[in-house]
């Protein structure tokens, strides 16, 4: 087993632990904002796992998925935060 494969295994184990924590926060989050942040973190973890896989197998065929997941996470977070901010202004 090469050093690159060992590094990939360590990265994927840590990303799996992070994904489990994010899924837990999505399921048990006390507020909608906690769930949105956890969803954004989960998308980042998926993108990171795809990057590790691309580095391990020496290809770039998944780069489109990484960019799309990043854009979806950003737009989703901004949209929900604007919605919550507008809702808080109405209740004040």
PDB file with one MODEL, atoms N, CA, C and O in Angstrom:
MODEL        1
ATOM      1  N   UNK A   1       0.859  -1.176   0.000  1.00  0.00           N
ATOM      2  CA  UNK A   1       0.000   0.000   0.000  1.00  0.00           C
ATOM      3  C   UNK A   1       0.904   1.238   0.000  1.00  0.00           C
ATOM      4  O   UNK A   1       1.797   1.372   0.836  1.00  0.00           O
ATOM      5  N   UNK A   2       0.653   2.127  -0.946  1.00  0.00           N
ATOM      6  CA  UNK A   2       1.502   3.313  -1.068  1.00  0.00           C
ATOM      7  C   UNK A   2       1.076   4.387  -0.062  1.00  0.00           C
ATOM      8  O   UNK A   2       0.023   4.295   0.569  1.00  0.00           O
ATOM      9  N   UNK A   3       1.916   5.392   0.063  1.00  0.00           N
ATOM     10  CA  UNK A   3       1.629   6.500   0.976  1.00  0.00           C
ATOM     11  C   UNK A   3       0.372   7.250   0.540  1.00  0.00           C
ATOM     12  O   UNK A   3      -0.399   7.714   1.380  1.00  0.00           O
ATOM     13  N   UNK A   4       0.168   7.370  -0.773  1.00  0.00           N
ATOM     14  CA  UNK A   4      -1.025   8.046  -1.288  1.00  0.00           C
ATOM     15  C   UNK A   4      -2.292   7.280  -0.902  1.00  0.00           C
ATOM     16  O   UNK A   4      -3.294   7.899  -0.542  1.00  0.00           O
ATOM     17  N   UNK A   5      -2.268   5.987  -0.967  1.00  0.00           N
ATOM     18  CA  UNK A   5      -3.431   5.189  -0.591  1.00  0.00           C
ATOM     19  C   UNK A   5      -3.703   5.281   0.907  1.00  0.00           C
ATOM     20  O   UNK A   5      -4.862   5.333   1.318  1.00  0.00           O
ATOM     21  N   UNK A   6      -2.672   5.300   1.714  1.00  0.00           N
ATOM     22  CA  UNK A   6      -2.846   5.436   3.163  1.00  0.00           C
ATOM     23  C   UNK A   6      -3.451   6.796   3.488  1.00  0.00           C
ATOM     24  O   UNK A   6      -4.356   6.897   4.317  1.00  0.00           O
ATOM     25  N   UNK A   7      -2.945   7.846   2.829  1.00  0.00           N
ATOM     26  CA  UNK A   7      -3.485   9.191   3.048  1.00  0.00           C
ATOM     27  C   UNK A   7      -4.941   9.265   2.614  1.00  0.00           C
ATOM     28  O   UNK A   7      -5.755   9.908   3.276  1.00  0.00           O
ATOM     29  N   UNK A   8      -5.272   8.616   1.510  1.00  0.00           N
ATOM     30  CA  UNK A   8      -6.651   8.617   1.036  1.00  0.00           C
ATOM     31  C   UNK A   8      -7.574   7.900   2.015  1.00  0.00           C
ATOM     32  O   UNK A   8      -8.685   8.363   2.276  1.00  0.00           O
ATOM     33  N   UNK A   9      -7.123   6.784   2.551  1.00  0.00           N
ATOM     34  CA  UNK A   9      -7.936   6.047   3.523  1.00  0.00           C
ATOM     35  C   UNK A   9      -8.163   6.885   4.775  1.00  0.00           C
ATOM     36  O   UNK A   9      -9.280   6.941   5.291  1.00  0.00           O
ATOM     37  N   UNK A  10      -7.111   7.536   5.267  1.00  0.00           N
ATOM     38  CA  UNK A  10      -7.253   8.390   6.450  1.00  0.00           C
ATOM     39  C   UNK A  10      -8.221   9.531   6.169  1.00  0.00           C
ATOM     40  O   UNK A  10      -9.091   9.828   6.988  1.00  0.00           O
ATOM     41  N   UNK A  11      -8.072  10.172   5.008  1.00  0.00           N
ATOM     42  CA  UNK A  11      -8.981  11.266   4.640  1.00  0.00           C
ATOM     43  C   UNK A  11     -10.426  10.787   4.556  1.00  0.00           C
ATOM     44  O   UNK A  11     -11.331  11.451   5.062  1.00  0.00           O
ATOM     45  N   UNK A  12     -10.644   9.649   3.926  1.00  0.00           N
ATOM     46  CA  UNK A  12     -12.008   9.160   3.763  1.00  0.00           C
ATOM     47  C   UNK A  12     -12.621   8.735   5.091  1.00  0.00           C
ATOM     48  O   UNK A  12     -13.825   8.899   5.289  1.00  0.00           O
ATOM     49  N   UNK A  13     -11.827   8.198   5.995  1.00  0.00           N
ATOM     50  CA  UNK A  13     -12.341   7.849   7.327  1.00  0.00           C
ATOM     51  C   UNK A  13     -12.765   9.119   8.073  1.00  0.00           C
ATOM     52  O   UNK A  13     -13.835   9.163   8.681  1.00  0.00           O
ATOM     53  N   UNK A  14     -11.921  10.144   8.020  1.00  0.00           N
ATOM     54  CA  UNK A  14     -12.264  11.400   8.692  1.00  0.00           C
ATOM     55  C   UNK A  14     -13.470  12.075   8.034  1.00  0.00           C
ATOM     56  O   UNK A  14     -14.312  12.646   8.727  1.00  0.00           O
ATOM     57  N   UNK A  15     -13.557  12.015   6.712  1.00  0.00           N
ATOM     58  CA  UNK A  15     -14.727  12.577   6.028  1.00  0.00           C
ATOM     59  C   UNK A  15     -15.998  11.806   6.373  1.00  0.00           C
ATOM     60  O   UNK A  15     -17.072  12.398   6.479  1.00  0.00           O
ATOM     61  N   UNK A  16     -15.883  10.501   6.548  1.00  0.00           N
ATOM     62  CA  UNK A  16     -17.035   9.699   6.944  1.00  0.00           C
ATOM     63  C   UNK A  16     -17.505  10.076   8.345  1.00  0.00           C
ATOM     64  O   UNK A  16     -18.707  10.162   8.599  1.00  0.00           O
ATOM     65  N   UNK A  17     -16.563  10.300   9.245  1.00  0.00           N
ATOM     66  CA  UNK A  17     -16.937  10.733  10.602  1.00  0.00           C
ATOM     67  C   UNK A  17     -17.611  12.102  10.564  1.00  0.00           C
ATOM     68  O   UNK A  17     -18.595  12.334  11.266  1.00  0.00           O
ATOM     69  N   UNK A  18     -17.080  13.003   9.746  1.00  0.00           N
ATOM     70  CA  UNK A  18     -17.700  14.318   9.597  1.00  0.00           C
ATOM     71  C   UNK A  18     -19.082  14.234   8.988  1.00  0.00           C
ATOM     72  O   UNK A  18     -19.989  14.958   9.400  1.00  0.00           O
ATOM     73  N   UNK A  19     -19.254  13.355   8.009  1.00  0.00           N
ATOM     74  CA  UNK A  19     -20.566  13.182   7.383  1.00  0.00           C
ATOM     75  C   UNK A  19     -21.579  12.614   8.379  1.00  0.00           C
ATOM     76  O   UNK A  19     -22.747  13.002   8.375  1.00  0.00           O
ATOM     77  N   UNK A  20     -21.125  11.698   9.225  1.00  0.00           N
ATOM     78  CA  UNK A  20     -22.032  11.148  10.240  1.00  0.00           C
ATOM     79  C   UNK A  20     -22.477  12.244  11.209  1.00  0.00           C
ATOM     80  O   UNK A  20     -23.644  12.297  11.596  1.00  0.00           O
ATOM     81  N   UNK A  21     -21.549  13.114  11.600  1.00  0.00           N
ATOM     82  CA  UNK A  21     -21.911  14.230  12.473  1.00  0.00           C
ATOM     83  C   UNK A  21     -22.862  15.204  11.804  1.00  0.00           C
ATOM     84  O   UNK A  21     -23.786  15.711  12.441  1.00  0.00           O
ATOM     85  N   UNK A  22     -22.642  15.470  10.522  1.00  0.00           N
ATOM     86  CA  UNK A  22     -23.532  16.377   9.795  1.00  0.00           C
ATOM     87  C   UNK A  22     -24.928  15.779   9.632  1.00  0.00           C
ATOM     88  O   UNK A  22     -25.927  16.488   9.758  1.00  0.00           O
ATOM     89  N   UNK A  23     -24.997  14.491   9.356  1.00  0.00           N
ATOM     90  CA  UNK A  23     -26.304  13.836   9.219  1.00  0.00           C
ATOM     91  C   UNK A  23     -27.043  13.843  10.557  1.00  0.00           C
ATOM     92  O   UNK A  23     -28.258  14.039  10.606  1.00  0.00           O
ATOM     93  N   UNK A  24     -26.304  13.628  11.626  1.00  0.00           N
ATOM     94  CA  UNK A  24     -26.929  13.705  12.951  1.00  0.00           C
ATOM     95  C   UNK A  24     -27.502  15.101  13.198  1.00  0.00           C
ATOM     96  O   UNK A  24     -28.619  15.234  13.699  1.00  0.00           O
ATOM     97  N   UNK A  25     -26.737  16.146  12.847  1.00  0.00           N
ATOM     98  CA  UNK A  25     -27.204  17.518  13.064  1.00  0.00           C
ATOM     99  C   UNK A  25     -28.389  17.844  12.161  1.00  0.00           C
ATOM    100  O   UNK A  25     -29.270  18.606  12.561  1.00  0.00           O
ATOM    101  N   UNK A  26     -28.431  17.284  10.952  1.00  0.00           N
ATOM    102  CA  UNK A  26     -29.587  17.491  10.074  1.00  0.00           C
ATOM    103  C   UNK A  26     -30.831  16.864  10.693  1.00  0.00           C
ATOM    104  O   UNK A  26     -31.916  17.443  10.639  1.00  0.00           O
ATOM    105  N   UNK A  27     -30.672  15.686  11.278  1.00  0.00           N
ATOM    106  CA  UNK A  27     -31.815  14.985  11.857  1.00  0.00           C
ATOM    107  C   UNK A  27     -32.267  15.594  13.181  1.00  0.00           C
ATOM    108  O   UNK A  27     -33.468  15.672  13.441  1.00  0.00           O
ATOM    109  N   UNK A  28     -31.327  16.029  14.024  1.00  0.00           N
ATOM    110  CA  UNK A  28     -31.675  16.468  15.367  1.00  0.00           C
ATOM    111  C   UNK A  28     -31.533  17.980  15.587  1.00  0.00           C
ATOM    112  O   UNK A  28     -31.727  18.459  16.704  1.00  0.00           O
ATOM    113  N   UNK A  29     -31.199  18.730  14.536  1.00  0.00           N
ATOM    114  CA  UNK A  29     -30.934  20.160  14.708  1.00  0.00           C
ATOM    115  C   UNK A  29     -32.093  20.887  15.363  1.00  0.00           C
ATOM    116  O   UNK A  29     -33.244  20.684  14.978  1.00  0.00           O
ATOM    117  N   UNK A  30     -31.813  21.729  16.342  1.00  0.00           N
ATOM    118  CA  UNK A  30     -32.904  22.413  17.020  1.00  0.00           C
ATOM    119  C   UNK A  30     -33.570  23.486  16.158  1.00  0.00           C
ATOM    120  O   UNK A  30     -34.731  23.822  16.395  1.00  0.00           O
ATOM    121  N   UNK A  31     -32.867  24.030  15.165  1.00  0.00           N
ATOM    122  CA  UNK A  31     -33.476  25.074  14.343  1.00  0.00           C
ATOM    123  C   UNK A  31     -33.202  24.801  12.870  1.00  0.00           C
ATOM    124  O   UNK A  31     -32.374  23.962  12.514  1.00  0.00           O
ATOM    125  N   UNK A  32     -33.917  25.530  12.033  1.00  0.00           N
ATOM    126  CA  UNK A  32     -33.746  25.372  10.593  1.00  0.00           C
ATOM    127  C   UNK A  32     -32.357  25.831  10.157  1.00  0.00           C
ATOM    128  O   UNK A  32     -31.784  25.271   9.222  1.00  0.00           O
ATOM    129  N   UNK A  33     -31.818  26.839  10.825  1.00  0.00           N
ATOM    130  CA  UNK A  33     -30.484  27.313  10.453  1.00  0.00           C
ATOM    131  C   UNK A  33     -29.413  26.273  10.751  1.00  0.00           C
ATOM    132  O   UNK A  33     -28.458  26.132   9.987  1.00  0.00           O
ATOM    133  N   UNK A  34     -29.562  25.541  11.861  1.00  0.00           N
ATOM    134  CA  UNK A  34     -28.624  24.455  12.154  1.00  0.00           C
ATOM    135  C   UNK A  34     -28.680  23.382  11.067  1.00  0.00           C
ATOM    136  O   UNK A  34     -27.652  22.847  10.654  1.00  0.00           O
ATOM    137  N   UNK A  35     -29.869  23.085  10.622  1.00  0.00           N
ATOM    138  CA  UNK A  35     -30.027  22.075   9.573  1.00  0.00           C
ATOM    139  C   UNK A  35     -29.440  22.556   8.247  1.00  0.00           C
ATOM    140  O   UNK A  35     -28.843  21.767   7.514  1.00  0.00           O
ATOM    141  N   UNK A  36     -29.601  23.825   7.935  1.00  0.00           N
ATOM    142  CA  UNK A  36     -29.051  24.365   6.692  1.00  0.00           C
ATOM    143  C   UNK A  36     -27.531  24.334   6.721  1.00  0.00           C
ATOM    144  O   UNK A  36     -26.902  23.946   5.736  1.00  0.00           O
ATOM    145  N   UNK A  37     -26.939  24.735   7.828  1.00  0.00           N
ATOM    146  CA  UNK A  37     -25.480  24.709   7.940  1.00  0.00           C
ATOM    147  C   UNK A  37     -24.974  23.270   7.853  1.00  0.00           C
ATOM    148  O   UNK A  37     -23.951  23.016   7.216  1.00  0.00           O
ATOM    149  N   UNK A  38     -25.667  22.338   8.477  1.00  0.00           N
ATOM    150  CA  UNK A  38     -25.257  20.930   8.421  1.00  0.00           C
ATOM    151  C   UNK A  38     -25.383  20.379   6.995  1.00  0.00           C
ATOM    152  O   UNK A  38     -24.552  19.578   6.567  1.00  0.00           O
ATOM    153  N   UNK A  39     -26.403  20.798   6.270  1.00  0.00           N
ATOM    154  CA  UNK A  39     -26.548  20.375   4.881  1.00  0.00           C
ATOM    155  C   UNK A  39     -25.416  20.929   4.030  1.00  0.00           C
ATOM    156  O   UNK A  39     -24.880  20.232   3.169  1.00  0.00           O
ATOM    157  N   UNK A  40     -25.054  22.183   4.274  1.00  0.00           N
ATOM    158  CA  UNK A  40     -23.940  22.783   3.556  1.00  0.00           C
ATOM    159  C   UNK A  40     -22.636  22.048   3.875  1.00  0.00           C
ATOM    160  O   UNK A  40     -21.823  21.811   2.982  1.00  0.00           O
ATOM    161  N   UNK A  41     -22.440  21.696   5.118  1.00  0.00           N
ATOM    162  CA  UNK A  41     -21.245  20.933   5.513  1.00  0.00           C
ATOM    163  C   UNK A  41     -21.243  19.563   4.837  1.00  0.00           C
ATOM    164  O   UNK A  41     -20.194  19.089   4.401  1.00  0.00           O
ATOM    165  N   UNK A  42     -22.397  18.934   4.749  1.00  0.00           N
ATOM    166  CA  UNK A  42     -22.481  17.625   4.103  1.00  0.00           C
ATOM    167  C   UNK A  42     -22.133  17.724   2.620  1.00  0.00           C
ATOM    168  O   UNK A  42     -21.455  16.849   2.081  1.00  0.00           O
ATOM    169  N   UNK A  43     -22.593  18.784   1.961  1.00  0.00           N
ATOM    170  CA  UNK A  43     -22.227  18.975   0.553  1.00  0.00           C
ATOM    171  C   UNK A  43     -20.724  19.197   0.396  1.00  0.00           C
ATOM    172  O   UNK A  43     -20.118  18.699  -0.552  1.00  0.00           O
ATOM    173  N   UNK A  44     -20.134  19.929   1.306  1.00  0.00           N
ATOM    174  CA  UNK A  44     -18.688  20.150   1.261  1.00  0.00           C
ATOM    175  C   UNK A  44     -17.940  18.834   1.481  1.00  0.00           C
ATOM    176  O   UNK A  44     -16.919  18.582   0.842  1.00  0.00           O
ATOM    177  N   UNK A  45     -18.447  18.006   2.377  1.00  0.00           N
ATOM    178  CA  UNK A  45     -17.806  16.711   2.633  1.00  0.00           C
ATOM    179  C   UNK A  45     -17.893  15.814   1.403  1.00  0.00           C
ATOM    180  O   UNK A  45     -16.929  15.125   1.069  1.00  0.00           O
ATOM    181  N   UNK A  46     -19.040  15.818   0.727  1.00  0.00           N
ATOM    182  CA  UNK A  46     -19.182  15.021  -0.492  1.00  0.00           C
ATOM    183  C   UNK A  46     -18.218  15.531  -1.566  1.00  0.00           C
ATOM    184  O   UNK A  46     -17.576  14.741  -2.257  1.00  0.00           O
ATOM    185  N   UNK A  47     -18.124  16.845  -1.700  1.00  0.00           N
ATOM    186  CA  UNK A  47     -17.187  17.425  -2.670  1.00  0.00           C
ATOM    187  C   UNK A  47     -15.746  17.050  -2.324  1.00  0.00           C
ATOM    188  O   UNK A  47     -14.953  16.728  -3.209  1.00  0.00           O
ATOM    189  N   UNK A  48     -15.419  17.094  -1.055  1.00  0.00           N
ATOM    190  CA  UNK A  48     -14.063  16.734  -0.626  1.00  0.00           C
ATOM    191  C   UNK A  48     -13.771  15.263  -0.897  1.00  0.00           C
ATOM    192  O   UNK A  48     -12.665  14.914  -1.309  1.00  0.00           O
ATOM    193  N   UNK A  49     -14.746  14.409  -0.669  1.00  0.00           N
ATOM    194  CA  UNK A  49     -14.558  12.981  -0.945  1.00  0.00           C
ATOM    195  C   UNK A  49     -14.346  12.744  -2.443  1.00  0.00           C
ATOM    196  O   UNK A  49     -13.539  11.902  -2.836  1.00  0.00           O
ATOM    197  N   UNK A  50     -15.067  13.485  -3.265  1.00  0.00           N
ATOM    198  CA  UNK A  50     -14.855  13.368  -4.710  1.00  0.00           C
ATOM    199  C   UNK A  50     -13.453  13.836  -5.098  1.00  0.00           C
ATOM    200  O   UNK A  50     -12.823  13.248  -5.976  1.00  0.00           O
ATOM    201  N   UNK A  51     -12.971  14.883  -4.452  1.00  0.00           N
ATOM    202  CA  UNK A  51     -11.613  15.372  -4.723  1.00  0.00           C
ATOM    203  C   UNK A  51     -10.566  14.348  -4.306  1.00  0.00           C
ATOM    204  O   UNK A  51      -9.582  14.146  -5.017  1.00  0.00           O
ATOM    205  N   UNK A  52     -10.763  13.704  -3.170  1.00  0.00           N
ATOM    206  CA  UNK A  52      -9.834  12.660  -2.732  1.00  0.00           C
ATOM    207  C   UNK A  52      -9.836  11.508  -3.727  1.00  0.00           C
ATOM    208  O   UNK A  52      -8.781  10.972  -4.064  1.00  0.00           O
ATOM    209  N   UNK A  53     -11.014  11.130  -4.196  1.00  0.00           N
ATOM    210  CA  UNK A  53     -11.118  10.041  -5.170  1.00  0.00           C
ATOM    211  C   UNK A  53     -10.425  10.418  -6.480  1.00  0.00           C
ATOM    212  O   UNK A  53      -9.755   9.585  -7.090  1.00  0.00           O
ATOM    213  N   UNK A  54     -10.585  11.668  -6.912  1.00  0.00           N
ATOM    214  CA  UNK A  54      -9.926  12.108  -8.141  1.00  0.00           C
ATOM    215  C   UNK A  54      -8.408  12.099  -7.981  1.00  0.00           C
ATOM    216  O   UNK A  54      -7.689  11.703  -8.898  1.00  0.00           O
ATOM    217  N   UNK A  55      -7.920  12.535  -6.821  1.00  0.00           N
ATOM    218  CA  UNK A  55      -6.475  12.535  -6.596  1.00  0.00           C
ATOM    219  C   UNK A  55      -5.924  11.106  -6.534  1.00  0.00           C
ATOM    220  O   UNK A  55      -4.823  10.838  -7.014  1.00  0.00           O
ATOM    221  N   UNK A  56      -6.683  10.212  -5.953  1.00  0.00           N
ATOM    222  CA  UNK A  56      -6.228   8.827  -5.818  1.00  0.00           C
ATOM    223  C   UNK A  56      -6.171   8.114  -7.167  1.00  0.00           C
ATOM    224  O   UNK A  56      -5.246   7.347  -7.435  1.00  0.00           O
ATOM    225  N   UNK A  57      -7.160   8.371  -8.005  1.00  0.00           N
ATOM    226  CA  UNK A  57      -7.244   7.676  -9.300  1.00  0.00           C
ATOM    227  C   UNK A  57      -6.694   8.492 -10.465  1.00  0.00           C
ATOM    228  O   UNK A  57      -6.793   8.057 -11.613  1.00  0.00           O
ATOM    229  N   UNK A  58      -6.122   9.653 -10.203  1.00  0.00           N
ATOM    230  CA  UNK A  58      -5.462  10.477 -11.216  1.00  0.00           C
ATOM    231  C   UNK A  58      -6.373  10.824 -12.391  1.00  0.00           C
ATOM    232  O   UNK A  58      -6.022  10.589 -13.547  1.00  0.00           O
ATOM    233  N   UNK A  59      -7.550  11.388 -12.090  1.00  0.00           N
ATOM    234  CA  UNK A  59      -8.435  11.864 -13.152  1.00  0.00           C
ATOM    235  C   UNK A  59      -9.176  13.100 -12.655  1.00  0.00           C
ATOM    236  O   UNK A  59      -9.138  13.423 -11.467  1.00  0.00           O
ATOM    237  N   UNK A  60      -9.843  13.779 -13.564  1.00  0.00           N
ATOM    238  CA  UNK A  60     -10.602  14.988 -13.199  1.00  0.00           C
ATOM    239  C   UNK A  60     -12.031  14.929 -13.732  1.00  0.00           C
ATOM    240  O   UNK A  60     -12.645  15.969 -13.969  1.00  0.00           O
ATOM    241  N   UNK A  61     -12.553  13.755 -13.917  1.00  0.00           N
ATOM    242  CA  UNK A  61     -13.878  13.634 -14.522  1.00  0.00           C
ATOM    243  C   UNK A  61     -15.012  14.050 -13.579  1.00  0.00           C
ATOM    244  O   UNK A  61     -16.128  14.282 -14.045  1.00  0.00           O
ATOM    245  N   UNK A  62     -14.765  14.150 -12.293  1.00  0.00           N
ATOM    246  CA  UNK A  62     -15.817  14.535 -11.343  1.00  0.00           C
ATOM    247  C   UNK A  62     -15.769  16.006 -10.959  1.00  0.00           C
ATOM    248  O   UNK A  62     -16.503  16.428 -10.067  1.00  0.00           O
ATOM    249  N   UNK A  63     -14.929  16.790 -11.606  1.00  0.00           N
ATOM    250  CA  UNK A  63     -14.774  18.184 -11.214  1.00  0.00           C
ATOM    251  C   UNK A  63     -16.065  18.970 -11.412  1.00  0.00           C
ATOM    252  O   UNK A  63     -16.334  19.911 -10.665  1.00  0.00           O
ATOM    253  N   UNK A  64     -16.859  18.599 -12.399  1.00  0.00           N
ATOM    254  CA  UNK A  64     -18.138  19.280 -12.632  1.00  0.00           C
ATOM    255  C   UNK A  64     -19.062  19.066 -11.443  1.00  0.00           C
ATOM    256  O   UNK A  64     -19.747  19.997 -11.020  1.00  0.00           O
ATOM    257  N   UNK A  65     -19.092  17.868 -10.903  1.00  0.00           N
ATOM    258  CA  UNK A  65     -19.934  17.578  -9.748  1.00  0.00           C
ATOM    259  C   UNK A  65     -19.487  18.353  -8.516  1.00  0.00           C
ATOM    260  O   UNK A  65     -20.315  18.790  -7.716  1.00  0.00           O
ATOM    261  N   UNK A  66     -18.186  18.523  -8.365  1.00  0.00           N
ATOM    262  CA  UNK A  66     -17.657  19.286  -7.232  1.00  0.00           C
ATOM    263  C   UNK A  66     -18.094  20.747  -7.333  1.00  0.00           C
ATOM    264  O   UNK A  66     -18.526  21.340  -6.343  1.00  0.00           O
ATOM    265  N   UNK A  67     -17.983  21.317  -8.513  1.00  0.00           N
ATOM    266  CA  UNK A  67     -18.376  22.720  -8.709  1.00  0.00           C
ATOM    267  C   UNK A  67     -19.880  22.887  -8.530  1.00  0.00           C
ATOM    268  O   UNK A  67     -20.320  23.841  -7.888  1.00  0.00           O
ATOM    269  N   UNK A  68     -20.666  21.987  -9.080  1.00  0.00           N
ATOM    270  CA  UNK A  68     -22.123  22.082  -8.953  1.00  0.00           C
ATOM    271  C   UNK A  68     -22.560  21.931  -7.499  1.00  0.00           C
ATOM    272  O   UNK A  68     -23.436  22.667  -7.047  1.00  0.00           O
ATOM    273  N   UNK A  69     -21.981  21.012  -6.772  1.00  0.00           N
ATOM    274  CA  UNK A  69     -22.328  20.840  -5.357  1.00  0.00           C
ATOM    275  C   UNK A  69     -21.956  22.079  -4.555  1.00  0.00           C
ATOM    276  O   UNK A  69     -22.693  22.477  -3.653  1.00  0.00           O
ATOM    277  N   UNK A  70     -20.831  22.686  -4.871  1.00  0.00           N
ATOM    278  CA  UNK A  70     -20.423  23.913  -4.167  1.00  0.00           C
ATOM    279  C   UNK A  70     -21.384  25.055  -4.442  1.00  0.00           C
ATOM    280  O   UNK A  70     -21.764  25.786  -3.527  1.00  0.00           O
ATOM    281  N   UNK A  71     -21.776  25.212  -5.688  1.00  0.00           N
ATOM    282  CA  UNK A  71     -22.714  26.281  -6.041  1.00  0.00           C
ATOM    283  C   UNK A  71     -24.078  26.038  -5.412  1.00  0.00           C
ATOM    284  O   UNK A  71     -24.692  26.974  -4.901  1.00  0.00           O
ATOM    285  N   UNK A  72     -24.557  24.821  -5.437  1.00  0.00           N
ATOM    286  CA  UNK A  72     -25.855  24.505  -4.834  1.00  0.00           C
ATOM    287  C   UNK A  72     -25.814  24.764  -3.331  1.00  0.00           C
ATOM    288  O   UNK A  72     -26.762  25.315  -2.771  1.00  0.00           O
ATOM    289  N   UNK A  73     -24.742  24.375  -2.685  1.00  0.00           N
ATOM    290  CA  UNK A  73     -24.620  24.633  -1.245  1.00  0.00           C
ATOM    291  C   UNK A  73     -24.615  26.114  -0.937  1.00  0.00           C
ATOM    292  O   UNK A  73     -25.285  26.553  -0.002  1.00  0.00           O
ATOM    293  N   UNK A  74     -23.877  26.887  -1.701  1.00  0.00           N
ATOM    294  CA  UNK A  74     -23.805  28.330  -1.466  1.00  0.00           C
ATOM    295  C   UNK A  74     -25.156  28.993  -1.707  1.00  0.00           C
ATOM    296  O   UNK A  74     -25.627  29.756  -0.865  1.00  0.00           O
ATOM    297  N   UNK A  75     -25.780  28.712  -2.839  1.00  0.00           N
ATOM    298  CA  UNK A  75     -27.065  29.336  -3.165  1.00  0.00           C
ATOM    299  C   UNK A  75     -28.139  28.909  -2.165  1.00  0.00           C
ATOM    300  O   UNK A  75     -28.962  29.730  -1.761  1.00  0.00           O
ATOM    301  N   UNK A  76     -28.142  27.660  -1.768  1.00  0.00           N
ATOM    302  CA  UNK A  76     -29.114  27.190  -0.789  1.00  0.00           C
ATOM    303  C   UNK A  76     -28.950  27.866   0.557  1.00  0.00           C
ATOM    304  O   UNK A  76     -29.936  28.257   1.182  1.00  0.00           O
ATOM    305  N   UNK A  77     -27.716  28.007   1.007  1.00  0.00           N
ATOM    306  CA  UNK A  77     -27.468  28.657   2.297  1.00  0.00           C
ATOM    307  C   UNK A  77     -27.870  30.119   2.272  1.00  0.00           C
ATOM    308  O   UNK A  77     -28.487  30.613   3.216  1.00  0.00           O
ATOM    309  N   UNK A  78     -27.528  30.811   1.204  1.00  0.00           N
ATOM    310  CA  UNK A  78     -27.887  32.230   1.092  1.00  0.00           C
ATOM    311  C   UNK A  78     -29.395  32.399   1.016  1.00  0.00           C
ATOM    312  O   UNK A  78     -29.948  33.309   1.632  1.00  0.00           O
ATOM    313  N   UNK A  79     -30.057  31.543   0.275  1.00  0.00           N
ATOM    314  CA  UNK A  79     -31.517  31.644   0.132  1.00  0.00           C
ATOM    315  C   UNK A  79     -32.214  31.431   1.467  1.00  0.00           C
ATOM    316  O   UNK A  79     -33.102  32.203   1.828  1.00  0.00           O
ATOM    317  N   UNK A  80     -31.833  30.414   2.194  1.00  0.00           N
ATOM    318  CA  UNK A  80     -32.477  30.141   3.482  1.00  0.00           C
ATOM    319  C   UNK A  80     -32.164  31.228   4.490  1.00  0.00           C
ATOM    320  O   UNK A  80     -33.040  31.628   5.257  1.00  0.00           O
ATOM    321  N   UNK A  81     -30.930  31.713   4.505  1.00  0.00           N
ATOM    322  CA  UNK A  81     -30.589  32.766   5.467  1.00  0.00           C
ATOM    323  C   UNK A  81     -31.339  34.057   5.156  1.00  0.00           C
ATOM    324  O   UNK A  81     -31.736  34.770   6.079  1.00  0.00           O
ATOM    325  N   UNK A  82     -31.541  34.372   3.889  1.00  0.00           N
ATOM    326  CA  UNK A  82     -32.342  35.558   3.542  1.00  0.00           C
ATOM    327  C   UNK A  82     -33.798  35.371   3.942  1.00  0.00           C
ATOM    328  O   UNK A  82     -34.436  36.305   4.426  1.00  0.00           O
ATOM    329  N   UNK A  83     -34.321  34.173   3.744  1.00  0.00           N
ATOM    330  CA  UNK A  83     -35.699  33.889   4.131  1.00  0.00           C
ATOM    331  C   UNK A  83     -35.880  34.029   5.640  1.00  0.00           C
ATOM    332  O   UNK A  83     -36.853  34.626   6.101  1.00  0.00           O
ATOM    333  N   UNK A  84     -34.951  33.481   6.399  1.00  0.00           N
ATOM    334  CA  UNK A  84     -35.043  33.560   7.862  1.00  0.00           C
ATOM    335  C   UNK A  84     -34.873  34.999   8.329  1.00  0.00           C
ATOM    336  O   UNK A  84     -35.564  35.433   9.251  1.00  0.00           O
ATOM    337  N   UNK A  85     -33.971  35.741   7.711  1.00  0.00           N
ATOM    338  CA  UNK A  85     -33.772  37.143   8.088  1.00  0.00           C
ATOM    339  C   UNK A  85     -35.027  37.971   7.798  1.00  0.00           C
ATOM    340  O   UNK A  85     -35.414  38.811   8.611  1.00  0.00           O
ATOM    341  N   UNK A  86     -35.658  37.741   6.657  1.00  0.00           N
ATOM    342  CA  UNK A  86     -36.897  38.450   6.334  1.00  0.00           C
ATOM    343  C   UNK A  86     -38.009  38.084   7.308  1.00  0.00           C
ATOM    344  O   UNK A  86     -38.796  38.944   7.705  1.00  0.00           O
ATOM    345  N   UNK A  87     -38.078  36.817   7.692  1.00  0.00           N
ATOM    346  CA  UNK A  87     -39.104  36.376   8.628  1.00  0.00           C
ATOM    347  C   UNK A  87     -38.904  36.980  10.004  1.00  0.00           C
ATOM    348  O   UNK A  87     -39.873  37.301  10.691  1.00  0.00           O
ATOM    349  N   UNK A  88     -37.659  37.135  10.409  1.00  0.00           N
ATOM    350  CA  UNK A  88     -37.374  37.734  11.715  1.00  0.00           C
ATOM    351  C   UNK A  88     -37.722  39.220  11.715  1.00  0.00           C
ATOM    352  O   UNK A  88     -38.150  39.744  12.744  1.00  0.00           O
ATOM    353  N   UNK A  89     -37.551  39.906  10.601  1.00  0.00           N
ATOM    354  CA  UNK A  89     -37.917  41.310  10.513  1.00  0.00           C
ATOM    355  C   UNK A  89     -39.435  41.492  10.656  1.00  0.00           C
ATOM    356  O   UNK A  89     -39.897  42.450  11.275  1.00  0.00           O
ATOM    357  N   UNK A  90     -40.204  40.554  10.073  1.00  0.00           N
ATOM    358  CA  UNK A  90     -41.657  40.637  10.151  1.00  0.00           C
ATOM    359  C   UNK A  90     -42.160  40.403  11.568  1.00  0.00           C
ATOM    360  O   UNK A  90     -43.141  41.025  11.973  1.00  0.00           O
ATOM    361  N   UNK A  91     -41.531  39.541  12.320  1.00  0.00           N
ATOM    362  CA  UNK A  91     -42.012  39.240  13.672  1.00  0.00           C
ATOM    363  C   UNK A  91     -41.568  40.272  14.682  1.00  0.00           C
ATOM    364  O   UNK A  91     -42.138  40.342  15.771  1.00  0.00           O
ATOM    365  N   UNK A  92     -40.568  41.079  14.360  1.00  0.00           N
ATOM    366  CA  UNK A  92     -40.078  42.095  15.309  1.00  0.00           C
ATOM    367  C   UNK A  92     -40.958  43.298  15.376  1.00  0.00           C
ATOM    368  O   UNK A  92     -40.674  44.230  16.128  1.00  0.00           O
TER     369      UNK A  92
ENDMDL
END
